[in-house]
Amino acid sequence: MTNAKILVVDDEAVIREGIRRILEKEGYQVEPKSSGRVALERLQEEDFDLVITDLKMPGMGGLELLKAIRILQPNVPVILITGYSTVETAVEAIKNGAFDYLAKPFTPAQITEKAQKALEQRALLLSSADTEETGLQELGLGGLVGESPQIQKVFKRIMQVARTESTVLITGESGTGKELVARAIQQNSPRKDQPFVAVDCTSLAESLLESELFGHVKGSFTGAVQTKMGLFKVADGGTLFLDEVSNISLTTQAKLLRVLQEREVTPIGGTKPVPIDIRLIAATNRNLKDMAAEGKFREDLFFRLNIIPIDLPPLRERKGDLVPLVKFFLKKFGDEIGKEVRGLSPGAMAMLKKYPFPGNVRELENLIERAVVLSLGDLIEAEDLELPVDEMEDLEGGEDYVPRTTEELKEAKREIRERAVAPIERAFVLDALKRNDWNITKAAEEVGMLRPNFQALLKKQGISARDRAVE
């Protein structure tokens, strides 16, 4: 790998500068650092192709730095420099993930050969990862598609953490695809053939959630007519996904923390702990760190969950992914209903580019599905999208959209006219749902609509049961 970036860490200036000169002659970019702590800070800022570090250093030694690198940049090979007296320790480090070791004193040829072999191995790993990442994108993952730097970073992190057993915390707004990321991690992990169990922590009351998670024994509470296995045990050997984990009560959080620490679960009403083997992935659309500061979420549980964070950006921050996402959903729904759709008209695409997508990728998916079903031809027009224009940016003030044809002008006028109606329509539906405790059948009856028509109105406005959680 020509122009490879190599980080050299040694507290002795003579050694690190000597290595720098040797490797720079070979065409490598070398960055020397005097301590493990400084090197770790640099690794958090930038990716490197190889790390060469002394084993014995004041403060953070080579072994501690190695462990941190395995988490931060797991595909980066590490070569340890050691004295003869610590060769056994270096060999042990190799068992824990180091690429190789180099005993002092060493020659320029030796350090060059070690570096070249390590970089060759990295190139093979990257090639393999690229193939897997391409496959990941081709699968589509129900909307986890894109070419933007933001989503590529997510793809990379998925492939990095999938092979590990580390707990993952996925954050992001509703509709960004958090469960899809969790499933992608599972499918690319050694547990891929084992159960994937997803739990929506907003859908159950506290007492029911505990019973679902931990299980219960017969007679442990009213209604416990038989012993029930908890989802922790159902997921044994596989992955348990806790969606919207921020909604778990403090009492249940304490029990969850104990389960994660002890790797065993005690059913409600039971006395004998049951061992479990699960990989935990959690997700939330809230800031758990802020909640912990406010006393609404256990800080120790937050740290236990936040070992490997993955943050999903909202669609409005990666509008460059709009075109590939639209293409993906057009093919998906076209294939499902047996309808060939060539694409979107310029006016329709212009409308989408201006729309802020408060419901993120899930909302885009719903919009395209509706448009594919309702479009009369093989080209989707703006009216087929039925955008909830109360959420749209000001069309009249936008410099990036000016109608070029009579048809586009008509479409723009229609969208602007609907602005006066859409907010009332949305408020009408939400108020009906709130008055009837989000029972769709009762809400439809109360307002005098047929249930299918009321549901169509919900879909048009992009309203789902998840909106209830953020009331």
C-alpha positions in Angstrom: 0.0 0.0 0.0 1.8 3.1 -1.2 1.1 6.3 0.7 -0.1 4.2 3.6 -0.5 6.2 6.9 1.5 4.7 9.7 1.4 5.8 13.4 4.6 5.1 15.3 4.4 5.3 19.1 7.5 5.2 21.4 8.5 7.2 24.4 12.1 7.1 23.1 12.7 9.9 20.5 15.7 8.1 18.9 13.6 5.0 18.2 10.4 6.6 16.9 12.4 9.1 14.7 14.6 6.3 13.4 11.5 4.3 12.4 10.0 7.4 10.8 13.1 7.9 8.6 13.2 4.3 7.5 9.6 4.0 6.5 9.4 7.4 4.9 12.1 6.3 2.5 9.8 3.5 1.4 7.1 6.1 0.5 4.9 5.8 3.6 3.3 8.7 5.5 4.6 8.4 9.1 3.3 10.2 12.1 5.4 9.7 15.3 3.8 10.1 18.8 5.6 10.0 22.2 2.9 8.3 24.3 0.0 5.9 24.2 -2.4 8.5 25.4 -1.5 11.0 22.6 -1.6 8.2 20.1 -5.1 7.2 21.3 -6.4 10.7 20.8 -5.0 10.8 17.3 -6.7 7.4 16.5 -10.0 8.9 17.6 -9.5 11.7 15.0 -8.2 9.9 12.0 -7.9 6.5 10.4 -4.5 4.8 10.0 -3.3 1.9 8.0 -0.8 0.6 10.5 0.3 1.2 14.1 3.8 0.4 15.4 4.0 0.8 19.1 6.5 0.1 21.9 5.3 -2.4 24.4 6.6 -0.7 27.6 5.8 3.0 27.9 4.9 5.2 30.9 1.2 5.7 31.4 -0.6 3.8 28.6 1.5 0.9 27.4 1.4 -1.0 24.2 -1.0 -3.7 25.4 -3.5 -1.1 26.6 -3.2 0.8 23.4 -3.8 -2.4 21.4 -7.1 -3.1 23.3 -8.3 0.4 22.4 -7.3 0.1 18.8 -9.3 -3.2 18.5 -12.4 -1.2 19.3 -11.7 2.1 17.6 -10.1 0.8 14.4 -10.4 -3.1 14.5 -9.0 -3.7 11.0 -5.8 -1.8 11.7 -2.8 -4.1 12.2 -0.6 -3.4 15.2 3.1 -4.3 15.5 4.6 -4.3 19.0 8.2 -3.4 19.6 9.7 -5.2 22.6 13.0 -6.0 24.4 14.2 -9.5 24.6 13.0 -9.8 28.2 9.4 -9.2 27.2 9.1 -11.4 24.1 6.7 -13.7 26.0 4.4 -10.8 26.7 4.5 -9.8 23.0 3.6 -13.3 21.9 0.7 -13.2 24.3 -0.3 -9.8 22.7 -0.4 -11.5 19.3 -2.9 -14.0 20.7 -5.0 -10.9 21.7 -5.0 -9.3 18.2 -1.6 -7.9 17.5 -0.3 -8.6 14.0 3.3 -9.2 15.0 6.2 -8.1 17.2 9.7 -6.9 16.6 12.4 -7.5 19.2 15.1 -4.8 19.9 17.5 -4.2 18.4 16.2 -4.5 14.8 17.5 -3.6 11.4 15.9 -1.2 8.8 15.2 -4.3 6.6 13.3 -6.0 9.5 11.0 -3.1 10.3 10.3 -2.5 6.5 9.5 -6.2 6.0 7.1 -6.3 9.0 5.4 -3.1 7.9 5.0 -4.4 4.3 3.4 -7.7 5.4 1.1 -5.9 7.8 -0.1 -3.5 5.1 -0.6 -6.4 2.7 -2.9 -8.1 5.2 -4.8 -4.9 5.8 -5.3 -4.6 2.0 -6.8 -8.1 2.0 -9.1 -7.2 4.9 -10.3 -4.1 3.2 -11.0 -5.9 0.0 -13.1 -8.4 1.9 -14.9 -5.7 3.8 -15.6 -3.8 0.6 -17.2 -6.9 -0.9 -19.3 -7.4 2.2 -20.2 -3.7 2.4 -21.3 -3.8 -1.3 -23.4 -6.8 -0.5 -24.9 -5.0 2.5 -25.9 -2.0 0.3 -27.2 -4.3 -2.5 -29.5 -6.0 0.0 -31.0 -2.5 0.6 -32.0 -3.4 4.1 -35.5 -1.9 3.7 -34.3 1.6 3.2 -30.7 1.6 4.6 -29.4 2.7 1.2 -27.2 5.6 0.2 -23.9 6.9 -1.1 -23.4 9.9 1.2 -20.4 10.1 3.5 -22.8 10.0 6.5 -24.5 6.7 5.6 -21.2 5.2 4.3 -19.8 5.8 7.8 -22.8 3.9 9.2 -22.1 1.0 6.8 -18.5 0.9 7.9 -19.4 0.8 11.6 -21.9 -2.0 11.0 -19.2 -4.2 9.4 -16.7 -3.3 12.2 -19.0 -4.2 15.1 -20.8 -7.1 13.5 -18.0 -9.6 14.1 -17.7 -8.6 17.8 -19.9 -9.4 20.8 -19.9 -5.8 22.0 -23.2 -4.1 23.0 -24.4 -1.5 20.5 -26.5 1.6 21.1 -28.2 3.0 18.0 -29.4 6.5 18.1 -31.4 8.6 15.7 -34.8 10.1 15.0 -37.9 8.0 14.4 -37.9 6.5 10.9 -34.2 6.6 10.3 -33.9 2.8 10.3 -32.5 1.8 13.7 -34.0 -1.7 13.6 -32.6 -2.2 10.1 -29.1 -1.4 11.4 -29.6 -3.9 14.3 -30.7 -6.6 11.8 -27.7 -5.8 9.6 -25.4 -6.3 12.5 -27.0 -9.7 13.3 -26.9 -10.9 9.7 -23.2 -10.1 9.4 -22.3 -11.6 12.8 -21.4 -15.1 14.0 -24.9 -15.3 15.5 -26.6 -14.8 12.1 -28.3 -18.2 12.2 -29.6 -17.7 15.7 -32.7 -15.9 16.8 -33.2 -12.1 16.4 -35.7 -10.9 18.9 -37.0 -7.3 18.7 -38.8 -5.7 21.6 -40.6 -2.3 21.3 -40.3 -0.9 24.8 -43.0 1.7 24.2 -45.7 -0.9 23.5 -46.0 -2.5 26.9 -46.8 -1.4 30.4 -44.0 -1.7 32.9 -45.3 -4.9 34.6 -45.9 -6.6 31.2 -42.5 -5.5 29.9 -40.8 -7.2 32.8 -42.7 -10.3 32.2 -42.0 -10.3 28.5 -38.2 -9.7 29.1 -37.5 -11.9 32.1 -40.4 -14.4 32.0 -42.5 -15.5 34.9 -43.4 -18.6 36.8 -47.0 -19.9 37.2 -48.9 -18.1 39.9 -46.3 -15.3 40.4 -49.1 -12.7 39.8 -52.7 -12.5 38.8 -53.1 -13.8 35.3 -49.9 -15.9 35.4 -51.7 -19.1 34.7 -48.7 -20.8 33.3 -44.9 -20.5 33.3 -43.6 -18.3 30.5 -40.1 -18.0 29.1 -38.8 -14.5 28.8 -37.5 -12.9 25.6 -34.0 -12.9 27.0 -34.1 -16.7 27.1 -36.0 -16.8 23.7 -33.0 -14.9 22.2 -30.5 -17.2 23.8 -27.6 -17.7 21.4 -28.7 -14.8 19.2 -29.5 -11.1 19.5 -31.9 -9.2 21.6 -32.9 -5.8 20.2 -34.5 -3.3 22.7 -36.1 -0.5 20.7 -36.8 2.8 22.4 -35.0 1.7 25.5 -35.4 5.2 26.9 -39.0 4.3 27.8 -38.0 1.6 30.3 -38.8 2.6 33.9 -36.0 3.1 36.4 -37.1 0.0 38.3 -36.8 -2.2 35.2 -33.6 -0.5 34.3 -32.0 -1.7 37.5 -33.1 -5.3 36.7 -31.8 -5.0 33.1 -28.5 -3.8 34.4 -28.1 -6.8 36.6 -29.0 -9.2 33.8 -26.3 -7.6 31.6 -23.7 -7.8 34.4 -24.4 -11.3 35.5 -25.5 -12.8 32.2 -28.3 -14.5 33.9 -32.0 -13.8 34.3 -34.4 -14.6 37.1 -38.1 -15.0 36.0 -40.7 -13.0 38.0 -41.7 -15.1 41.0 -38.7 -17.4 40.4 -35.7 -18.0 42.7 -33.3 -19.8 40.4 -31.3 -17.6 37.9 -31.2 -18.9 34.4 -27.9 -18.3 32.4 -28.3 -16.6 29.0 -26.0 -16.0 26.0 -27.2 -13.0 24.0 -25.8 -10.1 22.1 -27.7 -6.9 23.1 -28.4 -4.1 20.8 -30.4 -1.1 22.0 -31.9 1.9 20.2 -33.5 5.2 21.2 -34.6 8.5 19.6 -33.7 10.4 22.8 -30.4 11.5 24.3 -29.7 9.0 27.1 -26.8 11.0 28.4 -29.1 14.0 29.0 -31.7 11.8 30.6 -29.1 10.4 32.9 -28.1 13.9 34.0 -31.8 14.6 34.7 -32.1 11.4 36.7 -34.5 9.8 34.2 -32.1 7.1 33.1 -29.5 5.2 35.0 -26.1 6.4 34.2 -24.5 3.0 34.9 -26.9 1.4 32.4 -26.2 4.1 29.9 -22.5 3.4 30.0 -23.2 -0.4 29.8 -25.3 0.1 26.6 -23.1 2.8 25.0 -20.1 0.6 24.4 -20.3 1.0 20.6 -22.5 3.9 19.5 -24.0 4.2 16.0 -25.8 7.4 15.2 -28.1 7.5 12.2 -28.4 10.9 10.5 -31.9 12.2 9.6 -32.8 12.1 5.9 -32.7 15.9 5.7 -29.0 15.9 6.5 -28.2 13.4 3.8 -30.4 14.6 0.9 -27.7 13.3 -1.5 -29.1 9.8 -0.7 -32.6 10.8 -1.9 -32.1 9.7 -5.5 -30.7 6.2 -4.7 -33.4 5.7 -2.0 -36.2 6.7 -4.5 -34.8 4.3 -7.1 -34.6 1.5 -4.5 -38.2 2.0 -3.3 -39.5 2.4 -6.9 -38.1 -1.0 -7.8 -39.2 -2.6 -4.5 -42.9 -1.6 -4.8 -43.0 -1.9 -8.6 -41.9 -5.5 -8.3 -44.3 -6.2 -5.4 -47.4 -5.1 -7.4 -46.1 -6.0 -10.9 -46.0 -2.5 -12.2 -43.1 -0.9 -14.1 -42.3 2.6 -13.1 -39.6 4.5 -15.0 -39.0 7.2 -12.3 -40.2 10.6 -11.1 -41.0 13.6 -13.2 -38.7 16.7 -12.7 -41.5 18.4 -10.8 -42.1 15.5 -8.5 -38.3 15.1 -7.8 -38.1 18.9 -7.2 -40.9 18.6 -4.6 -39.2 15.7 -2.8 -35.9 17.6 -2.7 -37.6 20.5 -1.0 -39.6 18.4 1.5 -37.9 18.2 5.0 -39.0 14.6 5.7 -39.9 14.8 9.4 -40.6 11.0 9.2 -37.3 10.3 7.6 -36.7 7.3 5.4 -39.8 5.5 6.7 -41.9 8.5 5.5 -40.1 8.4 2.1 -40.9 4.7 1.8 -44.5 5.3 2.5 -44.7 8.2 0.0 -43.1 6.1 -2.8 -45.3 3.1 -2.1 -48.4 5.3 -2.3 -47.2 7.0 -5.5 -46.4 3.7 -7.2 -49.9 2.4 -6.4 -51.7 5.7 -7.4 -49.8 6.7 -10.5 -51.7 6.2 -13.8 -48.6 6.0 -16.0 -45.1 4.8 -15.8 -43.8 8.1 -14.6 -44.7 9.4 -11.1 -46.0 13.0 -11.1 -46.0 15.4 -8.2 -49.7 14.9 -7.5 -49.1 11.1 -7.1 -46.8 11.9 -4.1 -49.6 13.6 -2.0 -47.0 15.3 0.1 -48.2 16.7 3.5 -47.3 20.2 2.4 -47.8 21.8 5.8 -44.3 20.4 6.6 -42.8 21.7 3.3 -40.4 24.5 3.0 -41.6 27.7 1.4 -41.9 26.9 -2.3 -42.3 30.5 -3.3 -39.1 31.5 -1.5 -37.0 28.6 -2.7 -34.3 29.5 -5.1 -33.6 26.0 -6.2 -37.0 25.3 -7.6 -38.6 27.4 -10.4 -41.3 25.8 -12.6 -40.1 25.4 -16.2 -43.3 24.2 -17.8 -47.0 24.8 -17.6 -47.5 21.4 -15.9 -44.9 22.1 -13.3 -46.5 25.5 -12.6 -49.9 23.8 -12.1 -48.3 21.3 -9.8 -46.7 24.0 -7.7 -49.9 26.0 -7.5 -51.8 22.9 -6.4 -49.3 22.2 -3.7 -49.4 25.7 -2.4 -53.2 25.7 -2.3 -53.2 22.5 -0.2 -51.1 24.2 2.4 -54.2 25.9 3.8 -56.0 22.5 4.1 -53.2 20.2 5.2 -52.6 21.6 8.7 -56.4 21.4 9.5 -56.6 17.9 8.1 -53.6 16.8 10.2 -55.0 18.4 13.4 -58.4 16.9 12.7 -57.0 13.3 12.5 -54.6 13.7 15.5 -57.4 15.2 17.8 -59.8 12.3 16.8 -57.1 9.8 17.7 -56.2 11.4 21.0 -59.9 11.7 22.1 -60.3 7.9 21.4 -57.0 6.8 23.0 -55.6 6.1 19.5 -58.2 3.6 18.7 -58.6 3.9 14.9 -62.0 2.3 14.7 -63.5 4.4 17.4 -61.9 7.6 16.0 -63.3 6.9 12.5 -66.8 6.2 13.9 -66.8 9.4 16.0 -65.9 11.7 13.0 -68.3 9.9 10.7 -65.8 8.2 8.4 -65.4 4.7 7.2 -62.3 3.0 8.8 -60.5 2.5 5.5 -60.9 6.1 4.6 -59.7 7.2 8.0 -56.7 5.0 7.6 -56.0 6.4 4.2 -56.0 9.9 5.8 -53.5 8.7 8.4 -51.2 7.3 5.7 -51.5 10.5 3.7 -50.4 12.5 6.7 -47.6 10.0 7.6 -49.1 9.4 11.1 -48.5 6.0 12.7 -48.7 4.5 16.2 -45.1 5.6 16.8 -46.3 9.2 16.9 -48.2 8.4 20.1 -44.9 7.9 21.9 -43.8 11.4 21.3 -47.0 13.2 22.2 
